[in-house]
Amino acid sequence: MRGRVRSVFVLDDDQEQAELLASALRASTTIVVRTFTDPIRALAALNEEGTDLLVADIAMPWMDGVDVVSSARVKRPDLKVILVSGAEHGAEIARRNGLPFLAKPIDVDALLAKVRDVLL
């Protein structure tokens, strides 16, 4: 991922999971990573600042990851997204929405490969 510095927002209502993903990205890339556990705050930051990529958990209280993506794409239609989930139906939800998906527990190498694919 050459050129300008990229940014990624990681959204997961589980703080430990969000930090784990963010740490893996920070350790292996030059990406600037911000974590969010509240989908409403993540959506506000997406609308105000934007990011190159959103890695979002599907199942969260208040607003699920697909709803966050749909709302963010009103203002940022080309927002790149990777959905993640430990739920059995997560892959099907991602497929129906045409979005890349990773199953939890997330393999760090698979995460890095998917991020590179999406950002290149």
PyMOL CGO cylinders between C-alpha atoms (Angstrom):
from pymol import cmd
from pymol.cgo import CYLINDER

trace = [
    CYLINDER, 0.00, 0.00, 0.00, 2.29, 2.66, -1.30, 0.3, 1, 1, 1, 1, 1, 1,
    CYLINDER, 2.29, 2.66, -1.30, 1.72, 6.36, -1.70, 0.3, 1, 1, 1, 1, 1, 1,
    CYLINDER, 1.72, 6.36, -1.70, -0.25, 8.41, 0.73, 0.3, 1, 1, 1, 1, 1, 1,
    CYLINDER, -0.25, 8.41, 0.73, -0.90, 7.26, 4.26, 0.3, 1, 1, 1, 1, 1, 1,
    CYLINDER, -0.90, 7.26, 4.26, -4.14, 5.31, 4.45, 0.3, 1, 1, 1, 1, 1, 1,
    CYLINDER, -4.14, 5.31, 4.45, -6.63, 5.37, 7.28, 0.3, 1, 1, 1, 1, 1, 1,
    CYLINDER, -6.63, 5.37, 7.28, -8.85, 2.61, 8.60, 0.3, 1, 1, 1, 1, 1, 1,
    CYLINDER, -8.85, 2.61, 8.60, -11.70, 2.79, 11.07, 0.3, 1, 1, 1, 1, 1, 1,
    CYLINDER, -11.70, 2.79, 11.07, -12.27, -0.39, 13.07, 0.3, 1, 1, 1, 1, 1, 1,
    CYLINDER, -12.27, -0.39, 13.07, -15.78, -0.66, 14.52, 0.3, 1, 1, 1, 1, 1, 1,
    CYLINDER, -15.78, -0.66, 14.52, -16.62, -3.41, 16.99, 0.3, 1, 1, 1, 1, 1, 1,
    CYLINDER, -16.62, -3.41, 16.99, -18.74, -3.15, 20.13, 0.3, 1, 1, 1, 1, 1, 1,
    CYLINDER, -18.74, -3.15, 20.13, -16.19, -5.43, 21.83, 0.3, 1, 1, 1, 1, 1, 1,
    CYLINDER, -16.19, -5.43, 21.83, -13.33, -3.07, 22.79, 0.3, 1, 1, 1, 1, 1, 1,
    CYLINDER, -13.33, -3.07, 22.79, -10.83, -5.92, 23.08, 0.3, 1, 1, 1, 1, 1, 1,
    CYLINDER, -10.83, -5.92, 23.08, -11.67, -7.18, 19.58, 0.3, 1, 1, 1, 1, 1, 1,
    CYLINDER, -11.67, -7.18, 19.58, -11.45, -3.67, 18.10, 0.3, 1, 1, 1, 1, 1, 1,
    CYLINDER, -11.45, -3.67, 18.10, -8.04, -3.10, 19.69, 0.3, 1, 1, 1, 1, 1, 1,
    CYLINDER, -8.04, -3.10, 19.69, -6.79, -6.51, 18.58, 0.3, 1, 1, 1, 1, 1, 1,
    CYLINDER, -6.79, -6.51, 18.58, -7.62, -5.76, 14.95, 0.3, 1, 1, 1, 1, 1, 1,
    CYLINDER, -7.62, -5.76, 14.95, -6.21, -2.24, 15.20, 0.3, 1, 1, 1, 1, 1, 1,
    CYLINDER, -6.21, -2.24, 15.20, -2.97, -3.49, 16.75, 0.3, 1, 1, 1, 1, 1, 1,
    CYLINDER, -2.97, -3.49, 16.75, -2.51, -6.05, 13.98, 0.3, 1, 1, 1, 1, 1, 1,
    CYLINDER, -2.51, -6.05, 13.98, -2.98, -3.37, 11.34, 0.3, 1, 1, 1, 1, 1, 1,
    CYLINDER, -2.98, -3.37, 11.34, -0.65, -0.90, 13.07, 0.3, 1, 1, 1, 1, 1, 1,
    CYLINDER, -0.65, -0.90, 13.07, 2.08, -3.50, 13.56, 0.3, 1, 1, 1, 1, 1, 1,
    CYLINDER, 2.08, -3.50, 13.56, 2.07, -4.69, 9.96, 0.3, 1, 1, 1, 1, 1, 1,
    CYLINDER, 2.07, -4.69, 9.96, 1.33, -1.58, 7.91, 0.3, 1, 1, 1, 1, 1, 1,
    CYLINDER, 1.33, -1.58, 7.91, 1.75, 2.17, 7.79, 0.3, 1, 1, 1, 1, 1, 1,
    CYLINDER, 1.75, 2.17, 7.79, -2.01, 2.60, 8.10, 0.3, 1, 1, 1, 1, 1, 1,
    CYLINDER, -2.01, 2.60, 8.10, -3.43, 5.08, 10.61, 0.3, 1, 1, 1, 1, 1, 1,
    CYLINDER, -3.43, 5.08, 10.61, -6.09, 3.21, 12.59, 0.3, 1, 1, 1, 1, 1, 1,
    CYLINDER, -6.09, 3.21, 12.59, -8.90, 4.51, 14.79, 0.3, 1, 1, 1, 1, 1, 1,
    CYLINDER, -8.90, 4.51, 14.79, -11.12, 2.25, 16.83, 0.3, 1, 1, 1, 1, 1, 1,
    CYLINDER, -11.12, 2.25, 16.83, -14.77, 2.70, 17.71, 0.3, 1, 1, 1, 1, 1, 1,
    CYLINDER, -14.77, 2.70, 17.71, -17.07, 0.67, 19.94, 0.3, 1, 1, 1, 1, 1, 1,
    CYLINDER, -17.07, 0.67, 19.94, -20.12, 2.86, 19.37, 0.3, 1, 1, 1, 1, 1, 1,
    CYLINDER, -20.12, 2.86, 19.37, -21.65, 2.71, 15.88, 0.3, 1, 1, 1, 1, 1, 1,
    CYLINDER, -21.65, 2.71, 15.88, -23.19, 6.17, 16.24, 0.3, 1, 1, 1, 1, 1, 1,
    CYLINDER, -23.19, 6.17, 16.24, -19.80, 7.74, 17.00, 0.3, 1, 1, 1, 1, 1, 1,
    CYLINDER, -19.80, 7.74, 17.00, -18.19, 5.81, 14.15, 0.3, 1, 1, 1, 1, 1, 1,
    CYLINDER, -18.19, 5.81, 14.15, -20.87, 7.05, 11.76, 0.3, 1, 1, 1, 1, 1, 1,
    CYLINDER, -20.87, 7.05, 11.76, -20.35, 10.64, 12.93, 0.3, 1, 1, 1, 1, 1, 1,
    CYLINDER, -20.35, 10.64, 12.93, -16.58, 10.33, 12.31, 0.3, 1, 1, 1, 1, 1, 1,
    CYLINDER, -16.58, 10.33, 12.31, -17.20, 8.73, 8.92, 0.3, 1, 1, 1, 1, 1, 1,
    CYLINDER, -17.20, 8.73, 8.92, -19.43, 11.62, 7.93, 0.3, 1, 1, 1, 1, 1, 1,
    CYLINDER, -19.43, 11.62, 7.93, -17.14, 14.33, 9.31, 0.3, 1, 1, 1, 1, 1, 1,
    CYLINDER, -17.14, 14.33, 9.31, -13.68, 12.99, 8.50, 0.3, 1, 1, 1, 1, 1, 1,
    CYLINDER, -13.68, 12.99, 8.50, -14.01, 10.00, 6.24, 0.3, 1, 1, 1, 1, 1, 1,
    CYLINDER, -14.01, 10.00, 6.24, -11.60, 7.10, 6.01, 0.3, 1, 1, 1, 1, 1, 1,
    CYLINDER, -11.60, 7.10, 6.01, -10.16, 4.86, 3.32, 0.3, 1, 1, 1, 1, 1, 1,
    CYLINDER, -10.16, 4.86, 3.32, -11.65, 1.70, 4.81, 0.3, 1, 1, 1, 1, 1, 1,
    CYLINDER, -11.65, 1.70, 4.81, -14.17, 0.68, 7.45, 0.3, 1, 1, 1, 1, 1, 1,
    CYLINDER, -14.17, 0.68, 7.45, -13.75, -2.70, 9.12, 0.3, 1, 1, 1, 1, 1, 1,
    CYLINDER, -13.75, -2.70, 9.12, -17.09, -3.23, 10.87, 0.3, 1, 1, 1, 1, 1, 1,
    CYLINDER, -17.09, -3.23, 10.87, -18.62, -5.92, 13.01, 0.3, 1, 1, 1, 1, 1, 1,
    CYLINDER, -18.62, -5.92, 13.01, -22.04, -6.92, 11.77, 0.3, 1, 1, 1, 1, 1, 1,
    CYLINDER, -22.04, -6.92, 11.77, -23.79, -7.64, 15.08, 0.3, 1, 1, 1, 1, 1, 1,
    CYLINDER, -23.79, -7.64, 15.08, -23.78, -4.68, 17.46, 0.3, 1, 1, 1, 1, 1, 1,
    CYLINDER, -23.78, -4.68, 17.46, -26.33, -3.05, 19.74, 0.3, 1, 1, 1, 1, 1, 1,
    CYLINDER, -26.33, -3.05, 19.74, -28.13, 0.10, 18.57, 0.3, 1, 1, 1, 1, 1, 1,
    CYLINDER, -28.13, 0.10, 18.57, -27.09, -0.22, 14.94, 0.3, 1, 1, 1, 1, 1, 1,
    CYLINDER, -27.09, -0.22, 14.94, -25.56, -3.14, 13.07, 0.3, 1, 1, 1, 1, 1, 1,
    CYLINDER, -25.56, -3.14, 13.07, -22.56, -2.88, 10.77, 0.3, 1, 1, 1, 1, 1, 1,
    CYLINDER, -22.56, -2.88, 10.77, -24.64, -3.05, 7.58, 0.3, 1, 1, 1, 1, 1, 1,
    CYLINDER, -24.64, -3.05, 7.58, -26.79, -0.14, 8.80, 0.3, 1, 1, 1, 1, 1, 1,
    CYLINDER, -26.79, -0.14, 8.80, -23.64, 1.89, 9.53, 0.3, 1, 1, 1, 1, 1, 1,
    CYLINDER, -23.64, 1.89, 9.53, -22.34, 1.20, 6.02, 0.3, 1, 1, 1, 1, 1, 1,
    CYLINDER, -22.34, 1.20, 6.02, -25.68, 2.12, 4.42, 0.3, 1, 1, 1, 1, 1, 1,
    CYLINDER, -25.68, 2.12, 4.42, -25.88, 5.37, 6.38, 0.3, 1, 1, 1, 1, 1, 1,
    CYLINDER, -25.88, 5.37, 6.38, -22.25, 6.31, 5.72, 0.3, 1, 1, 1, 1, 1, 1,
    CYLINDER, -22.25, 6.31, 5.72, -22.58, 5.65, 2.00, 0.3, 1, 1, 1, 1, 1, 1,
    CYLINDER, -22.58, 5.65, 2.00, -25.26, 8.34, 1.72, 0.3, 1, 1, 1, 1, 1, 1,
    CYLINDER, -25.26, 8.34, 1.72, -22.46, 10.90, 2.10, 0.3, 1, 1, 1, 1, 1, 1,
    CYLINDER, -22.46, 10.90, 2.10, -19.54, 8.69, 1.02, 0.3, 1, 1, 1, 1, 1, 1,
    CYLINDER, -19.54, 8.69, 1.02, -20.85, 6.32, -1.66, 0.3, 1, 1, 1, 1, 1, 1,
    CYLINDER, -20.85, 6.32, -1.66, -17.41, 4.90, -2.47, 0.3, 1, 1, 1, 1, 1, 1,
    CYLINDER, -17.41, 4.90, -2.47, -16.58, 3.95, 1.15, 0.3, 1, 1, 1, 1, 1, 1,
    CYLINDER, -16.58, 3.95, 1.15, -14.61, 0.70, 1.18, 0.3, 1, 1, 1, 1, 1, 1,
    CYLINDER, -14.61, 0.70, 1.18, -15.77, -1.85, 3.73, 0.3, 1, 1, 1, 1, 1, 1,
    CYLINDER, -15.77, -1.85, 3.73, -14.87, -5.20, 5.22, 0.3, 1, 1, 1, 1, 1, 1,
    CYLINDER, -14.87, -5.20, 5.22, -17.52, -6.81, 7.41, 0.3, 1, 1, 1, 1, 1, 1,
    CYLINDER, -17.52, -6.81, 7.41, -16.54, -9.14, 10.26, 0.3, 1, 1, 1, 1, 1, 1,
    CYLINDER, -16.54, -9.14, 10.26, -18.65, -11.38, 12.44, 0.3, 1, 1, 1, 1, 1, 1,
    CYLINDER, -18.65, -11.38, 12.44, -18.60, -14.37, 14.69, 0.3, 1, 1, 1, 1, 1, 1,
    CYLINDER, -18.60, -14.37, 14.69, -22.23, -15.04, 13.90, 0.3, 1, 1, 1, 1, 1, 1,
    CYLINDER, -22.23, -15.04, 13.90, -23.08, -18.06, 11.80, 0.3, 1, 1, 1, 1, 1, 1,
    CYLINDER, -23.08, -18.06, 11.80, -25.02, -15.96, 9.27, 0.3, 1, 1, 1, 1, 1, 1,
    CYLINDER, -25.02, -15.96, 9.27, -22.36, -13.24, 8.89, 0.3, 1, 1, 1, 1, 1, 1,
    CYLINDER, -22.36, -13.24, 8.89, -20.97, -14.47, 5.58, 0.3, 1, 1, 1, 1, 1, 1,
    CYLINDER, -20.97, -14.47, 5.58, -24.46, -14.62, 4.08, 0.3, 1, 1, 1, 1, 1, 1,
    CYLINDER, -24.46, -14.62, 4.08, -25.25, -11.06, 5.22, 0.3, 1, 1, 1, 1, 1, 1,
    CYLINDER, -25.25, -11.06, 5.22, -21.99, -9.79, 3.70, 0.3, 1, 1, 1, 1, 1, 1,
    CYLINDER, -21.99, -9.79, 3.70, -22.63, -11.68, 0.46, 0.3, 1, 1, 1, 1, 1, 1,
    CYLINDER, -22.63, -11.68, 0.46, -26.16, -10.30, 0.14, 0.3, 1, 1, 1, 1, 1, 1,
    CYLINDER, -26.16, -10.30, 0.14, -24.75, -6.79, 0.55, 0.3, 1, 1, 1, 1, 1, 1,
    CYLINDER, -24.75, -6.79, 0.55, -21.85, -7.38, -1.84, 0.3, 1, 1, 1, 1, 1, 1,
    CYLINDER, -21.85, -7.38, -1.84, -19.22, -6.75, 0.84, 0.3, 1, 1, 1, 1, 1, 1,
    CYLINDER, -19.22, -6.75, 0.84, -15.98, -8.55, 1.70, 0.3, 1, 1, 1, 1, 1, 1,
    CYLINDER, -15.98, -8.55, 1.70, -16.17, -10.65, 4.87, 0.3, 1, 1, 1, 1, 1, 1,
    CYLINDER, -16.17, -10.65, 4.87, -13.93, -12.19, 7.51, 0.3, 1, 1, 1, 1, 1, 1,
    CYLINDER, -13.93, -12.19, 7.51, -15.17, -14.65, 10.13, 0.3, 1, 1, 1, 1, 1, 1,
    CYLINDER, -15.17, -14.65, 10.13, -14.20, -14.30, 13.78, 0.3, 1, 1, 1, 1, 1, 1,
    CYLINDER, -14.20, -14.30, 13.78, -11.87, -15.27, 15.24, 0.3, 1, 1, 1, 1, 1, 1,
    CYLINDER, -11.87, -15.27, 15.24, -9.99, -13.31, 12.63, 0.3, 1, 1, 1, 1, 1, 1,
    CYLINDER, -9.99, -13.31, 12.63, -6.72, -14.61, 11.30, 0.3, 1, 1, 1, 1, 1, 1,
    CYLINDER, -6.72, -14.61, 11.30, -4.29, -11.67, 11.21, 0.3, 1, 1, 1, 1, 1, 1,
    CYLINDER, -4.29, -11.67, 11.21, -2.73, -12.73, 7.90, 0.3, 1, 1, 1, 1, 1, 1,
    CYLINDER, -2.73, -12.73, 7.90, -6.21, -13.01, 6.33, 0.3, 1, 1, 1, 1, 1, 1,
    CYLINDER, -6.21, -13.01, 6.33, -7.08, -9.55, 7.68, 0.3, 1, 1, 1, 1, 1, 1,
    CYLINDER, -7.08, -9.55, 7.68, -3.94, -7.98, 6.24, 0.3, 1, 1, 1, 1, 1, 1,
    CYLINDER, -3.94, -7.98, 6.24, -4.45, -9.67, 2.88, 0.3, 1, 1, 1, 1, 1, 1,
    CYLINDER, -4.45, -9.67, 2.88, -8.08, -8.54, 2.71, 0.3, 1, 1, 1, 1, 1, 1,
    CYLINDER, -8.08, -8.54, 2.71, -7.15, -4.97, 3.66, 0.3, 1, 1, 1, 1, 1, 1,
    CYLINDER, -7.15, -4.97, 3.66, -4.49, -4.88, 0.95, 0.3, 1, 1, 1, 1, 1, 1,
    CYLINDER, -4.49, -4.88, 0.95, -6.93, -6.27, -1.62, 0.3, 1, 1, 1, 1, 1, 1,
    CYLINDER, -6.93, -6.27, -1.62, -9.60, -3.72, -0.74, 0.3, 1, 1, 1, 1, 1, 1,
    CYLINDER, -9.60, -3.72, -0.74, -7.27, -0.72, -0.60, 0.3, 1, 1, 1, 1, 1, 1,
    CYLINDER, -7.27, -0.72, -0.60, -5.28, -1.44, -3.76, 0.3, 1, 1, 1, 1, 1, 1,
]
cmd.load_cgo(trace, "trace")
